[in-house]
């Protein structure tokens, strides 16, 4: 490496100077320089013709800058840690122009895009696609105003054609679906239920005042003809992202004291949010290989509190005990699987998301008898005779549709050849938990009182999850009961829920957080805590830093969900958090790897992932496209330390030690009503402990305390 226009005298620490550097690979940098890294204003020219001109911070593009591609495309705007992040304008080589918000290379937030073909979009974006409310104008004069999801018209919206015709109603995946009204320019209209399947479509034609004739028009014409010229332009793709071009400067991963350390701006961040977005060509088929869920164990530096847990053994097998023949609950599992197969598999009319109030009636339940020899409606089986009850079957069938659960996949997960797994011990409430073999669904046994609460709040729950796609509250897929016949007459009620931690990532930490302190610590001795242990409020020693737009969405959704639970008089719920350290080194001679992974001195500046994370990112593009609030979310976890062991300090002081993590979280245990037993519990414990420290409090007080706590441990990443 040659240096020109620089004094021979070695500069002091922190001294900024101007340099011109020709790098061994042919790249060239000219600009301000500090502590062996670009720092200040500078220009970097790559041998392939890419160029960046703008601000640098400790070797990374940070601040205002302009990146240009050899094709002629340019991005001008904000950069953060090498990413297009903030406000900026991308002008493509073909003439596409996007102006608006970016988050880690994705169009995310408010933005406008002018397409090379003459189309135009203005509105909300998410992860690079139109998502939220927006307006799309076609070059031929047609335009759509309404809701979008993943780049397609989805939800309530209005399409207005240049000839004056108009459709106003519901959309799904780019087409009318559900209730809608088609109006002609002359004032006549067709009102009904819309679907691409003409068997599902029905409606009524209303002529205008000036019309007398009969309608000679097929509603399918809208799908076959009218929407032909309303295709969404895909736009051009970014060939390679600036973050993928950033050089790895020598010494970049070292602190001023020479020690290897985690950089506060995140050494892994260039892999956190899909820097592979349009460049999967490097992933050959041969890169795919089978991996265990991880081997060895995990050690955190400076582990001085319970939440650090000095050593965790990585799970080599799935959590829970397989329910095989001879298990005390084997017959119950068979009954459950037979019942689910019957409930989900039986024919049913087409589902509309607009449910009648009668569907929510507590009396809306279906009993089915399952004799061992079989019947007209049930197959023969090897279990004892039992009766099966479906609560509000139409509602739960519709919820599964709303949550995009395929009926066949659902049946295979629960009723396939693989047995369920029983978690080792019942929860605090005495309920038992079962997991499906693919980890997608969790089955929980319920008390009669909990069933009553769920059925009572079902209309409000349905409206809430339908209104807020990113709700964090538990997803319920079915509510059932098995009643054994004979002398026992035993009833087992259970609910089927989504499993929050259904992921290929190893969950290195999990916390159940309520915002209260009394009894909120793990009773296990240190030596027994492993990766499957759920820690509690007083064990927590992290805060979580979210990207600005994600943080704003998180705050809005927590407020909406807590308002809903408060209105339904629910308390004692928790935020369940699990996270995966993106970088786990196993090269320590002690055999205890660290999440910083800085043992690899040859690649100090290079981003690193656990091997499983690398493989999944390379071979599975859905890894980055599946990021949602609370699911697969990239974030940074900052270590905290409490000043003392007193319960008064629920959240410790930040230490500046940060780790790149993948977050999973949601609000669970939402079926505890503030009934007389909880009021008595509150009165009794208030005489012994600080009333603000106990879990059993009035729903309004509980909601406020919960929010106050959650908004202290989740903060905006600045």
FENGI-V971422 format. One line per field, one symbol per residue. ss: DSSP state (~ for helix, > for strand, _ for the rest). psi: psi as a letter, one per 30 degrees, with the letter a starting at -180 (. if undefined). burial: + if it has 24 or more other ideal C-beta (glycine too) atoms within 12 Angstrom, else -. Layout:
BEGIN
ss=???
psi=???
burial=???
END
This chain:
BEGIN
ss=_>>>___________>>>>>>>_____>>>>>>>__>>>>>>>>>_____>>>>>>>__>>>>>>>>>_____>>>>>>>__>>>>>>>>>_____>>>>>>>__>>>>>>>>>_____>>>>>>>__>>>>>>>>>_____>>>>>>>__>>>>>>>>>_____>>>>>>>__>>>>>>>>>_____>>>>>>_______>>>>>_____________~~~~~~~_______________~~~~________>_____>________~~~_____________~~~_________>>>______~~~___>>_______>>_______~~~~~~~~~~~~~~~~___________~~~~____>>>>>>_______________>>>>>>_~~~~~~~~~~____~~~~~~~~~_____>>__________>>>_____>>>>>>_~~~~~~~~~~~~~~~~~~~~_____>__>>>>>>>>>______>>>>>>>>__________>>>>>____________~~~______>_~~~__>>>>>_~~~~~~~~~~~~~~~~~~~~__>___>>>>>>>>__________>>>______~~~_______~~~~~~~~~__~~~~__>__>_>>>>>>>>>___________>>>>>>>>>>>>>>>>____>__~~~~~~~~~~~____~~~_____~~~~~~~~~~~~~~~>>>__
psi=kkklhkkfkkllkfkklklkkjlegflkkkakkkhglkjbklkkklfgfkkkkakljhfkkjbklkkklfffklkkbkkjhfljjbklkkjlfffkkkjbkkjhfkkjaklkkklfgflkkkbklkhflkkbklkkklfgfklkkaklkhglkkaklkkjlfgflkkjaklkhglkjakljkklfgfllkkakkkfjfffkkakkjllefkfllkikkffeeeeeegeghkkkfllkkekkefffkljkkgfgklfgfkklkkfgjfffffehhfgegigffjlfffklkklgllblkkklhjflefejekkkkkfllklkkjlkfkfgeeeeeeeeeeeeeeefkkllkkkfjklfffgkffilkkkkileflaefklllfllklkkkkkheeeeeeeeeeghjkeeeeeeeegafkllkkkellaeffklkkkleggekkkkklleeeeeeeeegeeeeeeefeejegkflkkkfkklkkjklaeehkkjklkklkjehjlfkkjfkkkjkfglfjghlkfkleffkaffkjlaeffkhllkjkkeeeeeeeeeeeeeeeeeeefghkaglljkkklkkfjjkggkffgjllfehgfiffhefkkklleeeeeeeefjffeffgkljfkhkklkkkklkkflgkffjeklkkffjkkklkkkllklhggjkiaeeeeeeeeefffelkffflejlkeeeeeeeeeeeefffklkj.
burial=----------------+++-+-----++++++++++++++++++++---++++++++++++++++++++---++++++++++++++++++++---++++++++++++++++++++---++++++++++++++++++++---++++++++++++++++++++---++++++++-+++++++++++---+++-++++-----+-+---------------+--++--++--+-++-++-++++++++++++--+++------+++++++++++++++++---------------++-++++++-+-+++++++++++--++++-+-----+-++++++++++++++------+++-+---++---+++++++-------+--+-+-+++++++++++++++++++-+-+--++-+++---+++++-------+++++++-+++++++++--++-+++-++++++++++-++++++++++++++++-------++++++++++++++++++++++++++++-+++------+++++++++++++++++++++++++++-++++++++++-+++++++++++++++++++-----+++++++-----+++++++++++-+++++--++++++++++++++++++++-------+++--+-++++++++++++++++++---+--++---------++++++++-+++-+++-+++++++-+-
END
